Amino acid sequence: MKDRVQRYLKSTRAHRAIMLLTVVMVALAWTTYFLATREARLALENQAIHDAAVYANVLGEFRALYTSEVVAIVGKNANRSIHVSHQYREMEAAIPLPATLSMELGRRITAAGESRVSLYSPYPFPWRKDGGLQDNFEKTAWERLNANPEEPHYEFMSTEES
């Protein structure tokens, strides 16, 4: 009987040790998964913020360059019948306004599927049906960027891919 009791106690200790080891391993696996997914999400968010800043800088430089190198020259040579207009496609010898061309570039970048690029303003061109600040993000971004132009405004949201 004494042998049976000792075997039972050894068996119970072994089961406890296995159970404890199992619980520890599950906790370690869960913690590792949680930390890895959090780090991956943070890395993805940081990359998205960086990419958005690069896009914003490039688009700003593009508009400034287009204004100085194209629109300014056309303006000086207005007697040559070159027009600067939002309706440049419907006119002969016309080029788009800097904002119009920026919006077109934004549409093309968005259509490529990599990013969504938009030009926001609470003062839309009167001929734009979809102009103005359309949602809470746009309104909040406009307010914050006007209050502090050097601080980017961003928001992360989940989207469903089709």
C-alpha positions as CSV (number, residue, x, y, z in Angstrom):
1,M,0.0,0.0,0.0
2,K,2.8,2.3,0.8
3,D,4.2,1.8,-2.7
4,R,0.9,2.6,-4.2
5,V,0.6,5.9,-2.2
6,Q,4.1,6.9,-3.2
7,R,3.4,6.1,-6.9
8,Y,0.2,8.0,-6.7
9,L,1.9,11.0,-5.2
10,K,4.7,10.9,-7.8
11,S,2.0,10.6,-10.5
12,T,0.1,13.5,-9.1
13,R,3.2,15.7,-8.9
14,A,4.0,14.8,-12.5
15,H,0.5,15.7,-13.6
16,R,0.7,19.0,-11.7
17,A,4.1,19.7,-13.3
18,I,2.7,18.9,-16.7
19,M,-0.4,21.0,-16.1
20,L,1.7,23.9,-14.8
21,L,4.1,23.7,-17.7
22,T,1.1,23.6,-20.1
23,V,-0.4,26.7,-18.6
24,V,3.0,28.5,-18.7
25,M,3.5,27.5,-22.3
26,V,0.0,28.7,-23.3
27,A,0.5,32.0,-21.5
28,L,3.9,32.5,-23.2
29,A,2.4,31.7,-26.6
30,W,-0.5,34.1,-26.1
31,T,1.8,36.8,-24.8
32,T,4.2,36.3,-27.8
33,Y,1.3,36.5,-30.2
34,F,-0.2,39.6,-28.5
35,L,3.1,41.4,-28.5
36,A,4.0,40.4,-32.1
37,T,0.6,41.5,-33.5
38,R,0.8,44.8,-31.6
39,E,4.4,45.5,-32.9
40,A,3.3,44.6,-36.4
41,R,0.3,47.0,-36.2
42,L,2.5,49.8,-34.8
43,A,5.1,49.2,-37.5
44,L,2.3,49.3,-40.2
45,E,0.8,52.5,-38.7
46,N,4.2,54.2,-38.5
47,Q,4.9,53.2,-42.2
48,A,1.5,54.6,-43.2
49,I,2.2,57.9,-41.4
50,H,5.6,58.1,-43.1
51,D,4.1,57.3,-46.5
52,A,1.3,59.9,-46.1
53,A,3.9,62.5,-45.1
54,V,5.9,61.7,-48.2
55,Y,2.8,61.9,-50.4
56,A,1.9,65.2,-48.9
57,N,5.3,66.7,-49.4
58,V,5.5,65.4,-53.0
59,L,2.1,66.8,-53.8
60,G,3.0,70.2,-52.2
61,E,6.2,70.4,-54.2
62,F,4.3,69.3,-57.3
63,R,1.8,72.1,-56.9
64,A,4.5,74.7,-56.2
65,L,6.5,73.6,-59.2
66,Y,3.5,73.5,-61.5
67,T,2.5,77.0,-60.4
68,S,6.0,78.5,-60.9
69,E,7.0,76.6,-64.0
70,V,3.8,76.3,-66.0
71,V,1.0,78.6,-64.8
72,A,3.4,81.6,-64.2
73,I,4.8,81.3,-67.7
74,V,1.4,80.9,-69.3
75,G,0.2,83.9,-67.4
76,K,3.1,86.0,-68.8
77,N,2.2,84.9,-72.3
78,A,-1.5,85.2,-72.1
79,N,-1.6,86.9,-75.5
80,R,-0.8,83.6,-77.1
81,S,-4.3,82.2,-76.3
82,I,-3.3,79.6,-73.7
83,H,-5.9,79.4,-71.0
84,V,-5.6,78.2,-67.4
85,S,-8.9,76.6,-66.4
86,H,-10.6,73.8,-64.5
87,Q,-12.3,73.0,-67.8
88,Y,-9.0,72.5,-69.6
89,R,-10.2,69.3,-71.3
90,E,-13.1,71.0,-73.0
91,M,-10.9,73.9,-74.2
92,E,-8.4,74.2,-76.9
93,A,-4.9,75.4,-75.8
94,A,-5.7,75.2,-72.1
95,I,-3.9,73.8,-69.1
96,P,-5.4,72.9,-65.8
97,L,-5.3,75.0,-62.6
98,P,-2.8,73.7,-60.0
99,A,-5.6,72.5,-57.7
100,T,-7.4,70.8,-60.6
101,L,-4.3,69.0,-61.7
102,S,-3.6,68.0,-58.0
103,M,-7.1,66.6,-57.7
104,E,-6.7,64.6,-61.0
105,L,-3.3,63.2,-59.7
106,G,-5.0,62.3,-56.4
107,R,-7.8,60.4,-58.4
108,R,-5.2,58.5,-60.3
109,I,-3.2,57.6,-57.2
110,T,-6.4,56.4,-55.5
111,A,-7.4,54.5,-58.6
112,A,-4.1,52.6,-58.5
113,G,-5.2,51.2,-55.2
114,E,-2.2,52.0,-53.1
115,S,-3.5,55.1,-51.2
116,R,-6.3,57.5,-51.1
117,V,-5.3,61.0,-52.0
118,S,-7.7,63.9,-51.8
119,L,-7.5,67.7,-51.7
120,Y,-9.7,69.2,-49.0
121,S,-11.0,72.7,-48.5
122,P,-14.0,74.3,-47.0
123,Y,-13.9,76.7,-49.9
124,P,-14.5,74.5,-52.9
125,F,-14.7,75.7,-56.4
126,P,-18.3,76.7,-57.2
127,W,-18.4,74.3,-60.1
128,R,-17.4,71.2,-58.0
129,K,-20.4,69.2,-56.9
130,D,-18.4,67.0,-54.6
131,G,-16.4,69.9,-53.1
132,G,-16.1,71.0,-49.5
133,L,-15.5,69.1,-46.3
134,Q,-17.7,66.0,-46.6
135,D,-17.2,64.1,-43.3
136,N,-16.0,64.4,-39.7
137,F,-12.5,63.4,-40.6
138,E,-12.2,66.1,-43.2
139,K,-13.7,68.7,-40.9
140,T,-11.5,67.8,-37.9
141,A,-8.4,67.6,-40.1
142,W,-9.1,71.1,-41.5
143,E,-9.6,72.6,-38.1
144,R,-6.4,70.9,-36.6
145,L,-4.2,71.7,-39.6
146,N,-5.3,75.3,-39.5
147,A,-4.6,75.5,-35.8
148,N,-1.2,73.8,-36.2
149,P,0.0,73.4,-39.8
150,E,3.2,71.6,-38.8
151,E,1.4,68.7,-36.9
152,P,-0.1,66.1,-39.2
153,H,-3.6,64.9,-38.5
154,Y,-4.4,61.2,-39.1
155,E,-6.8,58.5,-38.2
156,F,-6.6,54.8,-38.6
157,M,-9.7,52.9,-39.6
158,S,-10.4,49.4,-40.8
159,T,-11.5,48.9,-44.3
160,E,-12.9,45.8,-46.0
161,E,-11.1,44.7,-49.1
162,S,-13.2,43.1,-51.8
